[in-house]
Amino acid sequence: MRPMGGLTEEPVPATTAAPAGTVPGPPASAPGVEGGEVYSQGSAFRLVLRTFTRNKLAVIGVAIVVLLVLFCFVGPLVYRTDQVNTNIMASNLGPSGSHPLGTDNNGYDILGRLMVGGQSSIEIGLAVALLATITGVVYGAIAGYFGKVVDAVMMRVVDILLAVPIVFLFIFVATLVTPSTWLLIAVLGGLSWLAPARLVRGETLSLRTRDYVQAVKVMGGKSRRVVFRHIIPNTIGTIIVNATFQVADAILVLAVLQYLGFSLPPPTATWGGMLSQGINFLSDGYWWQVYPPLVAIVLIVVAFNFMGDALRDAFEVRLQER
């Protein structure tokens, strides 16, 4: 039925339902363009957390990391041993009531040494991952955003550093200076940032063409604001996942270097150093000098890899269940 006055009713536009599996956009007061600055959304965080906790291996990985951290940092406060002065009279003793994991050739209690050695391994691994992630993210974002000559020169530097044999570099450095905690962090972090730099650079090449980036540039936004407020926050998923793997890689590479002799000077305990020292007595049947540090290294590396795999799935939209 036509209304009076010859007026026609205008159809009311129907609201389009958001596609399944998408994360709600910014609030109505925010600009209506795609992407832009990252807004804090509890629903997105809960989605990532729910997807992460559904991965049973990830939960096991978190539990292993927490237990190892407590074992290494709280354990020495409960199980007190002397890890400075040697005791030759108690060398190479098998597991017993007084020494649950036996002693090494210097008479150090292996259980106590495993706790103390884990402190340096975990601290160096976390510090290397933090340094490598920050350096790689900023470097890769700058290279990808500016592109052209800047990108070509910066990425050639990355290619050259990737070609440097890390083992020979550490051997060369060890001939010049005595290894220390800060030296290990600096050298490992100075080479570990190359992988995140390439990852973030690839993400930036895609993000810099988005509408919200172009809008900021048209409105006079500086390059620094675009990089640090728009591009880097929108690569946070890649950054977090890579940082998790960086911790595992740093601990594993550190153990290998310590096994090869590039370790902290004695009597400082490290898992790799314990493994390197104990392997010489494995043929004598002193298995307790090798397997404890080996199991600890494998457990923490596998745990961080489980966590990294779960985080990658959680940040991948196609694998998120709403």
Secondary structure as a PSIPRED ss2 file (coil, helix, strand):
# PSIPRED VFORMAT (PSIPRED V4.0)

   1 M C   1.000  0.000  0.000
   2 R C   1.000  0.000  0.000
   3 P C   1.000  0.000  0.000
   4 M H   0.000  1.000  0.000
   5 G H   0.000  1.000  0.000
   6 G H   0.000  1.000  0.000
   7 L C   1.000  0.000  0.000
   8 T C   1.000  0.000  0.000
   9 E C   1.000  0.000  0.000
  10 E C   1.000  0.000  0.000
  11 P C   1.000  0.000  0.000
  12 V C   1.000  0.000  0.000
  13 P C   1.000  0.000  0.000
  14 A C   1.000  0.000  0.000
  15 T C   1.000  0.000  0.000
  16 T C   1.000  0.000  0.000
  17 A C   1.000  0.000  0.000
  18 A C   1.000  0.000  0.000
  19 P C   1.000  0.000  0.000
  20 A C   1.000  0.000  0.000
  21 G C   1.000  0.000  0.000
  22 T C   1.000  0.000  0.000
  23 V C   1.000  0.000  0.000
  24 P C   1.000  0.000  0.000
  25 G C   1.000  0.000  0.000
  26 P C   1.000  0.000  0.000
  27 P C   1.000  0.000  0.000
  28 A C   1.000  0.000  0.000
  29 S C   1.000  0.000  0.000
  30 A C   1.000  0.000  0.000
  31 P C   1.000  0.000  0.000
  32 G C   1.000  0.000  0.000
  33 V C   1.000  0.000  0.000
  34 E C   1.000  0.000  0.000
  35 G C   1.000  0.000  0.000
  36 G C   1.000  0.000  0.000
  37 E C   1.000  0.000  0.000
  38 V C   1.000  0.000  0.000
  39 Y C   1.000  0.000  0.000
  40 S C   1.000  0.000  0.000
  41 Q C   1.000  0.000  0.000
  42 G H   0.000  1.000  0.000
  43 S H   0.000  1.000  0.000
  44 A H   0.000  1.000  0.000
  45 F H   0.000  1.000  0.000
  46 R H   0.000  1.000  0.000
  47 L H   0.000  1.000  0.000
  48 V H   0.000  1.000  0.000
  49 L H   0.000  1.000  0.000
  50 R H   0.000  1.000  0.000
  51 T H   0.000  1.000  0.000
  52 F H   0.000  1.000  0.000
  53 T H   0.000  1.000  0.000
  54 R H   0.000  1.000  0.000
  55 N C   1.000  0.000  0.000
  56 K H   0.000  1.000  0.000
  57 L H   0.000  1.000  0.000
  58 A H   0.000  1.000  0.000
  59 V H   0.000  1.000  0.000
  60 I H   0.000  1.000  0.000
  61 G H   0.000  1.000  0.000
  62 V H   0.000  1.000  0.000
  63 A H   0.000  1.000  0.000
  64 I H   0.000  1.000  0.000
  65 V H   0.000  1.000  0.000
  66 V H   0.000  1.000  0.000
  67 L H   0.000  1.000  0.000
  68 L H   0.000  1.000  0.000
  69 V H   0.000  1.000  0.000
  70 L H   0.000  1.000  0.000
  71 F H   0.000  1.000  0.000
  72 C H   0.000  1.000  0.000
  73 F H   0.000  1.000  0.000
  74 V C   1.000  0.000  0.000
  75 G H   0.000  1.000  0.000
  76 P H   0.000  1.000  0.000
  77 L H   0.000  1.000  0.000
  78 V H   0.000  1.000  0.000
  79 Y C   1.000  0.000  0.000
  80 R C   1.000  0.000  0.000
  81 T C   1.000  0.000  0.000
  82 D C   1.000  0.000  0.000
  83 Q C   1.000  0.000  0.000
  84 V C   1.000  0.000  0.000
  85 N C   1.000  0.000  0.000
  86 T C   1.000  0.000  0.000
  87 N C   1.000  0.000  0.000
  88 I H   0.000  1.000  0.000
  89 M H   0.000  1.000  0.000
  90 A H   0.000  1.000  0.000
  91 S C   1.000  0.000  0.000
  92 N C   1.000  0.000  0.000
  93 L C   1.000  0.000  0.000
  94 G C   1.000  0.000  0.000
  95 P C   1.000  0.000  0.000
  96 S C   1.000  0.000  0.000
  97 G C   1.000  0.000  0.000
  98 S C   1.000  0.000  0.000
  99 H C   1.000  0.000  0.000
 100 P C   1.000  0.000  0.000
 101 L C   1.000  0.000  0.000
 102 G C   1.000  0.000  0.000
 103 T E   0.000  0.000  1.000
 104 D C   1.000  0.000  0.000
 105 N C   1.000  0.000  0.000
 106 N C   1.000  0.000  0.000
 107 G C   1.000  0.000  0.000
 108 Y C   1.000  0.000  0.000
 109 D E   0.000  0.000  1.000
 110 I H   0.000  1.000  0.000
 111 L H   0.000  1.000  0.000
 112 G H   0.000  1.000  0.000
 113 R H   0.000  1.000  0.000
 114 L H   0.000  1.000  0.000
 115 M H   0.000  1.000  0.000
 116 V H   0.000  1.000  0.000
 117 G H   0.000  1.000  0.000
 118 G H   0.000  1.000  0.000
 119 Q H   0.000  1.000  0.000
 120 S H   0.000  1.000  0.000
 121 S H   0.000  1.000  0.000
 122 I H   0.000  1.000  0.000
 123 E H   0.000  1.000  0.000
 124 I H   0.000  1.000  0.000
 125 G H   0.000  1.000  0.000
 126 L H   0.000  1.000  0.000
 127 A H   0.000  1.000  0.000
 128 V H   0.000  1.000  0.000
 129 A H   0.000  1.000  0.000
 130 L H   0.000  1.000  0.000
 131 L H   0.000  1.000  0.000
 132 A H   0.000  1.000  0.000
 133 T H   0.000  1.000  0.000
 134 I H   0.000  1.000  0.000
 135 T H   0.000  1.000  0.000
 136 G H   0.000  1.000  0.000
 137 V H   0.000  1.000  0.000
 138 V H   0.000  1.000  0.000
 139 Y H   0.000  1.000  0.000
 140 G H   0.000  1.000  0.000
 141 A H   0.000  1.000  0.000
 142 I H   0.000  1.000  0.000
 143 A H   0.000  1.000  0.000
 144 G H   0.000  1.000  0.000
 145 Y H   0.000  1.000  0.000
 146 F H   0.000  1.000  0.000
 147 G C   1.000  0.000  0.000
 148 K H   0.000  1.000  0.000
 149 V H   0.000  1.000  0.000
 150 V H   0.000  1.000  0.000
 151 D H   0.000  1.000  0.000
 152 A H   0.000  1.000  0.000
 153 V H   0.000  1.000  0.000
 154 M H   0.000  1.000  0.000
 155 M H   0.000  1.000  0.000
 156 R H   0.000  1.000  0.000
 157 V H   0.000  1.000  0.000
 158 V H   0.000  1.000  0.000
 159 D H   0.000  1.000  0.000
 160 I H   0.000  1.000  0.000
 161 L H   0.000  1.000  0.000
 162 L H   0.000  1.000  0.000
 163 A C   1.000  0.000  0.000
 164 V C   1.000  0.000  0.000
 165 P C   1.000  0.000  0.000
 166 I H   0.000  1.000  0.000
 167 V H   0.000  1.000  0.000
 168 F H   0.000  1.000  0.000
 169 L H   0.000  1.000  0.000
 170 F H   0.000  1.000  0.000
 171 I H   0.000  1.000  0.000
 172 F H   0.000  1.000  0.000
 173 V H   0.000  1.000  0.000
 174 A H   0.000  1.000  0.000
 175 T H   0.000  1.000  0.000
 176 L H   0.000  1.000  0.000
 177 V C   1.000  0.000  0.000
 178 T C   1.000  0.000  0.000
 179 P C   1.000  0.000  0.000
 180 S C   1.000  0.000  0.000
 181 T H   0.000  1.000  0.000
 182 W H   0.000  1.000  0.000
 183 L H   0.000  1.000  0.000
 184 L H   0.000  1.000  0.000
 185 I H   0.000  1.000  0.000
 186 A H   0.000  1.000  0.000
 187 V H   0.000  1.000  0.000
 188 L H   0.000  1.000  0.000
 189 G H   0.000  1.000  0.000
 190 G H   0.000  1.000  0.000
 191 L H   0.000  1.000  0.000
 192 S H   0.000  1.000  0.000
 193 W C   1.000  0.000  0.000
 194 L H   0.000  1.000  0.000
 195 A H   0.000  1.000  0.000
 196 P H   0.000  1.000  0.000
 197 A H   0.000  1.000  0.000
 198 R H   0.000  1.000  0.000
 199 L H   0.000  1.000  0.000
 200 V H   0.000  1.000  0.000
 201 R H   0.000  1.000  0.000
 202 G H   0.000  1.000  0.000
 203 E H   0.000  1.000  0.000
 204 T H   0.000  1.000  0.000
 205 L H   0.000  1.000  0.000
 206 S H   0.000  1.000  0.000
 207 L H   0.000  1.000  0.000
 208 R C   1.000  0.000  0.000
 209 T C   1.000  0.000  0.000
 210 R C   1.000  0.000  0.000
 211 D H   0.000  1.000  0.000
 212 Y H   0.000  1.000  0.000
 213 V H   0.000  1.000  0.000
 214 Q H   0.000  1.000  0.000
 215 A H   0.000  1.000  0.000
 216 V H   0.000  1.000  0.000
 217 K H   0.000  1.000  0.000
 218 V H   0.000  1.000  0.000
 219 M C   1.000  0.000  0.000
 220 G C   1.000  0.000  0.000
 221 G C   1.000  0.000  0.000
 222 K C   1.000  0.000  0.000
 223 S H   0.000  1.000  0.000
 224 R H   0.000  1.000  0.000
 225 R H   0.000  1.000  0.000
 226 V H   0.000  1.000  0.000
 227 V H   0.000  1.000  0.000
 228 F H   0.000  1.000  0.000
 229 R H   0.000  1.000  0.000
 230 H H   0.000  1.000  0.000
 231 I H   0.000  1.000  0.000
 232 I C   1.000  0.000  0.000
 233 P H   0.000  1.000  0.000
 234 N H   0.000  1.000  0.000
 235 T H   0.000  1.000  0.000
 236 I H   0.000  1.000  0.000
 237 G H   0.000  1.000  0.000
 238 T H   0.000  1.000  0.000
 239 I H   0.000  1.000  0.000
 240 I H   0.000  1.000  0.000
 241 V H   0.000  1.000  0.000
 242 N H   0.000  1.000  0.000
 243 A H   0.000  1.000  0.000
 244 T H   0.000  1.000  0.000
 245 F H   0.000  1.000  0.000
 246 Q H   0.000  1.000  0.000
 247 V H   0.000  1.000  0.000
 248 A H   0.000  1.000  0.000
 249 D H   0.000  1.000  0.000
 250 A H   0.000  1.000  0.000
 251 I H   0.000  1.000  0.000
 252 L H   0.000  1.000  0.000
 253 V H   0.000  1.000  0.000
 254 L H   0.000  1.000  0.000
 255 A H   0.000  1.000  0.000
 256 V H   0.000  1.000  0.000
 257 L H   0.000  1.000  0.000
 258 Q H   0.000  1.000  0.000
 259 Y H   0.000  1.000  0.000
 260 L C   1.000  0.000  0.000
 261 G C   1.000  0.000  0.000
 262 F C   1.000  0.000  0.000
 263 S C   1.000  0.000  0.000
 264 L C   1.000  0.000  0.000
 265 P C   1.000  0.000  0.000
 266 P C   1.000  0.000  0.000
 267 P C   1.000  0.000  0.000
 268 T C   1.000  0.000  0.000
 269 A C   1.000  0.000  0.000
 270 T C   1.000  0.000  0.000
 271 W H   0.000  1.000  0.000
 272 G H   0.000  1.000  0.000
 273 G H   0.000  1.000  0.000
 274 M H   0.000  1.000  0.000
 275 L H   0.000  1.000  0.000
 276 S H   0.000  1.000  0.000
 277 Q H   0.000  1.000  0.000
 278 G H   0.000  1.000  0.000
 279 I H   0.000  1.000  0.000
 280 N H   0.000  1.000  0.000
 281 F H   0.000  1.000  0.000
 282 L H   0.000  1.000  0.000
 283 S H   0.000  1.000  0.000
 284 D H   0.000  1.000  0.000
 285 G C   1.000  0.000  0.000
 286 Y C   1.000  0.000  0.000
 287 W H   0.000  1.000  0.000
 288 W H   0.000  1.000  0.000
 289 Q H   0.000  1.000  0.000
 290 V C   1.000  0.000  0.000
 291 Y H   0.000  1.000  0.000
 292 P H   0.000  1.000  0.000
 293 P H   0.000  1.000  0.000
 294 L H   0.000  1.000  0.000
 295 V H   0.000  1.000  0.000
 296 A H   0.000  1.000  0.000
 297 I H   0.000  1.000  0.000
 298 V H   0.000  1.000  0.000
 299 L H   0.000  1.000  0.000
 300 I H   0.000  1.000  0.000
 301 V H   0.000  1.000  0.000
 302 V H   0.000  1.000  0.000
 303 A H   0.000  1.000  0.000
 304 F H   0.000  1.000  0.000
 305 N H   0.000  1.000  0.000
 306 F H   0.000  1.000  0.000
 307 M H   0.000  1.000  0.000
 308 G H   0.000  1.000  0.000
 309 D H   0.000  1.000  0.000
 310 A H   0.000  1.000  0.000
 311 L H   0.000  1.000  0.000
 312 R H   0.000  1.000  0.000
 313 D H   0.000  1.000  0.000
 314 A H   0.000  1.000  0.000
 315 F H   0.000  1.000  0.000
 316 E C   1.000  0.000  0.000
 317 V H   0.000  1.000  0.000
 318 R H   0.000  1.000  0.000
 319 L H   0.000  1.000  0.000
 320 Q C   1.000  0.000  0.000
 321 E C   1.000  0.000  0.000
 322 R C   1.000  0.000  0.000
